[in-house]
Amino acid sequence: MQLIVLLSIVVAIGGVSFALQNQMTVTVSFLLRRFDSSLAMAILVSLALGACVVLLAALRKPAARQLQDENLPASSTGPIPGLPG
């Protein structure tokens, strides 16, 4: 877990430093719209959206496991078949 946090911090620092070195103006076309923005802002927004996608993908498995656990039948308090006692 600590390694993942460390790698995330390194990627974030690298992305920010790369974005700050690219100050030119660019035109971004997205969903039939055009936006004029600095390249740094476009890079930072892309980095943030990518982090959100990774977060949602990482939360998918625990959420599915929780739903599966909620759908399991409740265990009885009686003896387990096949075990003594």
C-alpha positions as CSV (number, residue, x, y, z in Angstrom):
1,M,0.0,0.0,0.0
2,Q,2.8,2.4,0.9
3,L,4.5,1.7,-2.4
4,I,1.3,2.6,-4.3
5,V,1.1,5.9,-2.5
6,L,4.7,6.6,-3.1
7,L,4.4,5.9,-6.8
8,S,1.2,8.0,-7.0
9,I,3.1,10.9,-5.5
10,V,6.0,10.5,-7.9
11,V,3.6,10.4,-10.9
12,A,1.8,13.5,-9.6
13,I,5.0,15.5,-9.1
14,G,6.2,14.4,-12.6
15,G,2.9,15.4,-14.2
16,V,2.8,18.8,-12.5
17,S,6.4,19.6,-13.3
18,F,5.9,18.5,-17.0
19,A,2.7,20.6,-17.2
20,L,4.4,23.7,-15.7
21,Q,7.1,23.5,-18.4
22,N,4.5,23.6,-21.2
23,Q,2.9,27.0,-21.1
24,M,1.8,27.3,-24.8
25,T,-1.9,27.8,-25.7
26,V,-3.6,24.8,-27.3
27,T,-7.1,24.1,-28.7
28,V,-8.8,21.1,-27.3
29,S,-11.8,19.6,-29.2
30,F,-14.1,17.5,-27.1
31,L,-17.7,16.4,-27.8
32,L,-18.2,18.9,-30.6
33,R,-16.9,21.8,-28.6
34,R,-13.6,23.6,-28.7
35,F,-11.7,25.0,-25.8
36,D,-8.6,27.3,-25.9
37,S,-6.5,26.6,-22.8
38,S,-2.9,26.5,-21.8
39,L,-1.2,23.2,-22.4
40,A,-0.4,23.0,-18.6
41,M,-4.1,23.1,-17.8
42,A,-5.0,20.5,-20.4
43,I,-2.3,18.2,-19.0
44,L,-3.4,18.7,-15.4
45,V,-7.1,18.1,-16.2
46,S,-6.1,14.9,-18.1
47,L,-4.0,13.7,-15.2
48,A,-6.9,14.3,-12.8
49,L,-9.4,12.6,-15.0
50,G,-7.1,9.6,-15.3
51,A,-6.7,9.4,-11.5
52,C,-10.5,9.4,-11.1
53,V,-10.8,6.6,-13.6
54,V,-8.2,4.6,-11.8
55,L,-9.9,5.3,-8.5
56,L,-13.3,4.1,-9.8
57,A,-11.7,1.0,-11.3
58,A,-10.0,0.2,-7.9
59,L,-13.3,0.7,-6.0
60,R,-15.2,-1.7,-8.3
61,K,-13.9,-4.9,-6.9
62,P,-14.5,-4.1,-3.2
63,A,-18.0,-2.8,-4.0
64,A,-18.8,-6.0,-5.9
65,R,-17.5,-8.1,-3.0
66,Q,-19.7,-6.2,-0.6
67,L,-22.8,-6.7,-2.7
68,Q,-22.0,-10.4,-3.0
69,D,-21.6,-10.7,0.8
70,E,-24.9,-8.9,1.4
71,N,-26.6,-11.4,-1.0
72,L,-25.3,-14.5,0.8
73,P,-27.8,-16.4,2.9
74,A,-27.6,-15.8,6.7
75,S,-25.9,-18.6,8.5
76,S,-27.9,-20.7,10.9
77,T,-26.8,-21.1,14.5
78,G,-27.3,-24.9,14.3
79,P,-24.6,-27.5,13.9
80,I,-22.7,-27.7,10.6
81,P,-23.4,-30.9,8.7
82,G,-20.5,-33.2,8.5
83,L,-18.7,-31.9,11.6
84,P,-18.9,-33.6,15.0
85,G,-20.7,-31.9,17.8
